[in-house]
Structures are given as structure tokens and as C-alpha cells.
Amino acid sequence: MEILVFLSILTAALAVLSSWYRIRRVKEQIAEIADALADVKNGNGGRRILSAANELAAPIAYEINEIVVSYERRLSAVRQTEEANRQLMTSLSHDVRTPLTTLIGYLDAAHKGLAAGRDRDEYIETARRKAHDLKEYIDVLFDWFRLNSNEFAMEIRPAEAAELTRNILIDWVPVFEDKEIGYDIDIPERPVRVRLDADGYMRIINNLIQNAVAHSGGDEIKIALSEQGAAMKLLVADNGVGIGKEDLKHIFERLYKCDKGRSQKGSGLGLSIVHQLVEKMGGSITVESTPGKGTEFTLVFPLDE
């Protein structure tokens, strides 16, 4: 009997000791959690709470660690966005201010009578071109901000891509002829049905062609649409100066401009917008280029089944 009493007392004592130890450990972990949270609050996003899997506070510690990791990822994204916006504003201030200053200068000269006859006509024509350059830049900028806003939405639906592509290219033919750029357009007569956002698809083609016309330095452009298996393929190629391998790696990055082999004019956003639009429509885009021979962009979209 005495042995049983002793064992009962011992068991109770061990239980009390175990509970005391566990409570003490929980208190220690609460203190560690409070210290870690204060550290995170002060900017140390690398702080983590250590806990064994069998400890009472382990689920809370692991959950807080996940929250901190998620917070750091979001903070990193915000920092990247802020840096991109800073670069964008710097680029904007230069790319808009320069042609705007020139535009105002030529218009003021014509308005004040500082140029007459043919000179005045040339001043007005130069101002007109600068105004169009500004409009193109602002259009691209608007597309960029819209594409990266929470309000952007696409209407992806079945579309007949052959006819849609022809209608988009009709407006480019006068541009090609005016700039004396030879063009080879190959679009099948049969319908090619895919799922697209028609407005987004138009912007993709326009940006790719504008990129070739403004930056390639070439005098020929080829646009070909075809079916390959269960996909539609669209090729936009030029015979310009091409793009070097190092530049080719970054061609779809925002604000990236190629080296001096190509025109420096532009926002550096056009191809980034193309890449984002293609991905949002479930397609893919690749680029190949040989310096001195030209560049080929290839778009692939799944056919509508």
C-alpha cells in the first residue's frame, strides 16, 4: 500500500514537474515570439522563430514564420515596383521633355514669324512629327500602367485570327509604303480559330511592327500566320541590324533598351507589354536574332477546339 501511495505521489510530482517545465517553455517561447516580432517590426525580415515540432507553441511559431516570409516577399515586390516606377519617371521626364521642348520651339518660331515660306513649312512638319512621337510614347505608357493595374481585364473569347490579323495590317500598309519598307504578308484564306482578346492581340501586333519599323533599321518586314498542330503561329521578322546575344536575354524586360546597334528612340516598354499580353492570353513568344541579318519574333497561341 505504501509503495502504491509513493508511486502515486511520484507520478503526480512528475506530472507537476512536467507541466511546470512545459509552461516555462511556453513562456520562454512567447517571450521569443514577442522579441522576434519586435525585431521584424524594426525591419529585420530575416528573423525566424525556432521551435521543435512537438512543442505546444510550434504551430504558432511556424505560422508567424510563414507570415514573416510572405511579408518579406510582398515588401520585396513593392520595392521592385517602386524602383521600376522611379526608373519609369526618370525615363518619362527625359523622353517627354526633350521632344516637347523641340515641338514648342518649332511652333513658337513659326508663330512668331521667325521662319517663312519653305522654312516655316519644314518647322511645322517637324513639330507634327514630334507630336506623333509624343502620342506614341504616351499611348505605350498608358498601356503599361493599365496592364499593371488591378483594373485591367481581358475578354478572351473565340476569334477568327486570319481575318483579324488582315484587318490590323491594313492600317500598316500605307506606313510601309511611305517609309519605303518592303513587306511580305502571308495569311491563309481559311479561317484560323483561336481564343484571344481582340484588343490585346491588336496591341501585340502593332507593338511588334512598330518595334521593327522604328528600331530595326531594316527595309523589309515579313508577317506570316500559319497553323502548326494544335496551335497558331504568327511570325514578325525584319532584315535589320539584329540584336546581340546579351541584349536578347533582356529584350522583354521593362525599360530595357538595346545597344547602339538599334535606335535608342522609344520608351523601353513596348516589348514588355507584348510579353505580358501574350502570357495573359495563354500564348508564348520567342525571339531569334542574328546581328547584321535581322530579328524574328514568333507568337504561338493554342487553337480553339
N, C-alpha and C positions, 0 to 999 in steps of 0.2 A: 504493500500500500504506500509506504513512504517513498519507494522508488517511483511509483506512478505519479505521486504528488510532485516529486522532484523533477521528473521528466516534463510534467505539465508546466511547472514554473519555468523550467529551462526553455521549453518551446515558446512560452509566452514572452520570455525575456528576449529570445532570439527574434521573435516576430516584432517586438517593440523596437529592438535594435535595428532590424532590417528596415522597418518603417521610418525610423529616425534617420537612417542613412539615406533612404530614398527621398525623404522630404528635404534633407540637407542638400542632396544632389540637385533636386528640382529647384531649390532656392538659388543654388550656385548657377544653374543654367539660366534661370530667369535674370540673374544679375548679368550673365554673359550676353544674353539676348538684349537686355537694355543697353549694355555697353556697345554691342555691335550696332544696334540701331542708331545710337548716338554717333558712332563712327561713320556710318553710312550717311546720316543727316549732314555731317560735316564734310562730305564729299568723297569718302573712301568707298568707292563702289566695289572694290576687290575684297572687302571684308566678308568672311563666311563664319557661320556658327557650327562648331564641331559637336557631334553627338553620336553616341553608339546607337545602333538600330533598336536595342532592347530597352532604351531609357524612356521614361514617361514623356519627357519633353521633346523626344526625337521628331514626332510628326510636325510639331510647331516649328522646330528649328529648320527642318527640311523645307517647310512651306515658306518660311521667311527667306531662306536662301534662294528659292525659286523666284520669289517676288523681287529680291535684290537684283538677280541676274536679268530678269525681264525689264526692270527699271533701267539697268545699265544699257541694255540693248536699245531701248527707246531713247534714252539720253544720247547715245552714240548716233542714232538716226537723226535726232534733232540737230546735233552738232554738225553732222554732214550736210543736212538741209540748209542750216544757217550759213555754212561755208559756201555751198553752191549758190545760195541767194546773194551772198556777198560778191562772189565772182561774177554772177549774172548782172548785178547792179553796176559793178565796175565796167564790165563789157558794155552794158547798156549806155552808160554815161559817155563812153568813147564813141561807140558805133552810131549813136543817135546824134550826139552833139556835133560831130565833125560834118556829116552831110547836111545837117540842119543849118549850121553856120554858113556852109557854102551856098545852100539854097537861098537863105536870106540875103547873102551878099550879092548873088547874081540878080535876084528880084529887085533889091534896092537900087542896084546900078541901072537896071532897065527902067525902073520907075522914076529915077532922078534925071534920066536923060544922059547919063554918063556914057551910054553906048547907043548908037543909032544904026539904022539900016541892017545890014547883014550881021554886024556885031551884036545888035540887040536881039535879033532872031536866035543867034547862037547862045546868047545868055539865057534866053527864055527856054530854049531846048535843053540846055544843061540843067536848069532849075527843074524842068519837068522830069528828067531822068533821076535827079536826086530825090524828088518827091516820090517817085515809084520805088526807089531803093528803100526809102524810109517806110513806105507802106508794106513792102515785102518783109522787112525786118520786124515791124510791129505785128504783122499777121502771124509770123512764126512765134514771136514772143507770147502772143495771146494764146496760140495753140499749146505752147509749153505749159503756161500757168493753168490753163483749163484742163489739160491732160493730167496734171499732178494735183488737182484739187479733188475734194470729196464730192463735188457736184458733177464730175464727169461721168457720163453713162453712154453706153453704146447700144444700138439697136441691131443686134446681129440676127439676120434672117436670110432665108434663101434668096439668091440673086443670080442673074444671068451675067457672068463675068465678061464674056466676049463682047456683048453689046455695050455693057457698062464701060469697059476699057476703051472701046472705039469712041464713045461719046466724050470721054475725058480727053482723049488725044486730039480730037477735032480742034480744040482751042489751042493746041500747041503747034499745029502745022504752020500757021502764019508766023509764029515766033521762029521756027526753024528756018523758014524761007527768008525772013527778014535778017537773020543773023548768018545766013548762008551756011547752014548746017545741014548736011545730007542726012536723010532719015530712012530707015528700013523698018516698016511696021508689019509684023506678021501675026495676024489674029485669025483663027479659024472661023469659017462661016457657021459651023454647027454650034448650038448652044453649049455653054460650059457652066454648069450649075454648081455654085459653092455657097457657103454660109458666110456672109460678110456684113459689116456695117458700111453702107454705101458711101457715106460722107468720109469715114475714116479711110476707106480704100482710095477715094479720090485724093485725099491729102497725101497718102503714101506715094502714089504715082507722081503727083505734082512735085513733091519734095525731091524725089529721086531724079526726075527730069531737070528740075531747077538746079540741083546739085551738079549734074553733068554739064548743063549749059553754062552755068556761072563759074564753075571751078575747074573743069577738066582740061580746058584749053584745046579740046578736040574739035573736029569739023564734021564728025559723023556720029550718029546715035542709032542704036538698034533697040527696038522693043518687040519682044516676041512672047506670045501666050500659047501654052500648049497643055495637054493632059499627059500625065505620067502615072500610070496605075490608078490609084485612088486619090490622086492629088492634082491640083492645078499648079502649073509653074509659070511664073512671069519673069522674063529676063529684061533688064535695062542695062545696056552696055554702051560705052563710048570708046573712042580711039585716042583719048587724050594722053596727058603726060604720065598718068598712072599714080599709084600710091605706094610708097616704100613699106617694107615689112614692119618696121617699128610703128609707123603711123597706122597701118592696117589693124594692129591689135587694139587700137583705141578708137577706131572710126565711129563707133556708136555711142561713145561717152559724151555726156552733155558738156558743152562749151569747148570741146576739143576741135582744134583747127590743125590741118596738116601743114607740113613744112613748106618751104618756099617754092617747091615744085608746082604747087597748085595755088589758085587765087586765095588771098587772105581775106577777101571780102566775105561777109556773112556773119551770122550770129553764133555758129558752132552748135546750134540746137536742131537743125533740120533732120539730120540722120538719127539723132537720139529720139526725136519724135517718131520717125519712121519705125525704129526698132520697137518702141513701146506700143505703137498702134498695131503692128504685126502680131506681137505677142498677145495683146489683149483680144485679138480676133482668132487666136488659136493657130496661127501660122508660124513660119520661120523665115529668117532672112540670112543669107550668107553673102560674102563679098570676096572676089578674087581680083587681083590687080598685078600687072607687070609694068614696072617703070618704063616709060617710053612707048608703050603699046596700048594702054588703056585699062579700063576698070569694068567689071561685070557685077551687078547686083542680081541675086536670084531670090525671088519670093516663092514660097510654097504654101498653099492653102489646101486643106482637105476638101474633096468634092462632097456635095450634098447628096446623101444617099436617099 
